[in-house]
């Protein structure tokens, strides 16, 4: 961890006044990494000042989706804990979240840490995407702020596959077993051949499929629990609405693929997703600052404006910044 100098020179101040800027401007101001960090942290302070009435503090968590270590994992716990400690006491907290998802058990821990540190309202701001386990994290908030580019995603767990280079939904393994069982029952009832179906069933890894069922149930319980406890708190129908929302966010029949985009307009237009989402307009000053900050984070993580390999993730507050993978470094 390292504290950044609040003082900005004339050139840096001029760059700041052009927020939001074009990517070419961002590249120029981030050529010197220390200036890039100072500019990002200055924008963080401006965002906090926009919400000064409610004394909000902002934590930024942006992942580099092109990096193999971009997923949420246990390595995120230390920088989050440190950020919360530095910002304490926290009345209201915003988390700017851009992530492909990751480990659900880590998300459970992160939400607990945030909730224990935050006295009143916790909001998640999604500038671009918060998918899979990152959607779960957003469900632990009181409100989700989104813009037109923003998206959440289905929360069905993904598991490694021996036959594909990418993970597969745990539901696919469960569904494969259920379809075979249905086909076998039908064949037995109709007197059809069953040998090949029995052979296919025998070839399934039953303990692994059981594990897939447990992962899916964990995701459902975590989503419903977060919603019931936080976002739907005080609603007399909180339990039923939380269960319905969790079920629909898990549904492969509804979304077909795990990467399916769930926009703010989609959420606001449906009656079976009981989420408190606020859609910010493109000309909203708060959204403009958020987008300016997000673009700067993306450019920094890509390595386009500095020497060395790209980073996987950036945790940042108005005072400090920590980058994860490869290794740990401070801009």
URBELGI-V385363 format. One record per backbone hydrogen bond with DSSP energy under -0.5 kcal/mol. CO is the residue of the C=O (numbers start at 0). NH is the residue of the N-H. Records with the same first field share a line. If there is no record, write none. Layout:
CO: NH / NH
This chain:
1: 320
8: 12
9: 13
10: 14
11: 15
12: 16
13: 17
14: 17
15: 18
21: 24 / 25
22: 26
23: 27
24: 28
25: 29
27: 30
30: 32
31: 34 / 35
32: 36
33: 37
34: 38
35: 39
36: 40
37: 41
38: 42
39: 43
40: 44
41: 45
42: 46
43: 47
44: 48
45: 49
46: 50
47: 50
48: 51
50: 53 / 55
51: 54
54: 91
56: 93
58: 95
59: 315
60: 97
61: 313
62: 64
63: 66
66: 69
71: 102
72: 75
73: 76 / 77
74: 78
75: 79
76: 80
77: 81
78: 82
79: 83
80: 84
81: 85
82: 86
83: 87
88: 90
89: 118
90: 119
91: 56
92: 122
93: 58 / 95
94: 96 / 124
95: 60
97: 62
98: 130
100: 71
101: 103
102: 106
103: 107
104: 108
105: 109
106: 110
107: 111
108: 112
109: 113
110: 114
111: 115
112: 116
113: 117
116: 89 / 118
120: 92
121: 141 / 142
122: 94
123: 125 / 144
124: 96 / 126
125: 146
127: 150
128: 98
130: 133
131: 134 / 135
132: 136
133: 137
134: 138
135: 139
136: 139
137: 140
142: 123
143: 277
144: 125
145: 279
146: 149
150: 129
151: 261
153: 131
156: 169
158: 167
167: 158
168: 171 / 172
169: 173
170: 174
171: 175
172: 176
173: 177
174: 178
175: 179
176: 180
177: 181
178: 182
179: 183
180: 184
181: 185
182: 186
183: 187
184: 188
185: 189
186: 190 / 191
193: 197
194: 198
195: 199
196: 200
197: 201
198: 202
200: 203
203: 205
204: 208
205: 209
206: 210
207: 211
208: 212
209: 213
210: 214
211: 215
212: 216
213: 217
214: 218
215: 219
216: 220
217: 221
218: 222
219: 223
220: 224
221: 225
222: 226
223: 227
224: 228
225: 229 / 230
226: 231
229: 232
231: 234
234: 237
236: 240
237: 241
238: 242
239: 243
240: 244
241: 245
242: 246
243: 247
244: 248
245: 249
246: 250
247: 250
248: 154
249: 251
250: 254
251: 255
254: 256
256: 259
260: 262
261: 151
262: 266
263: 267
264: 268
266: 269
271: 273
272: 274
274: 276
275: 143
276: 278
277: 145 / 279
280: 283
283: 287
284: 288
285: 289
286: 290
287: 291
288: 292
289: 293
290: 294
291: 295
292: 296
293: 297
294: 298
295: 299
296: 300
297: 301
298: 302 / 303 / 304
299: 302
300: 310
302: 305
311: 63
312: 323
313: 61
314: 321
315: 59
318: 3
319: 316
321: 314
322: 328
323: 311 / 312
324: 311
326: 324
328: 322
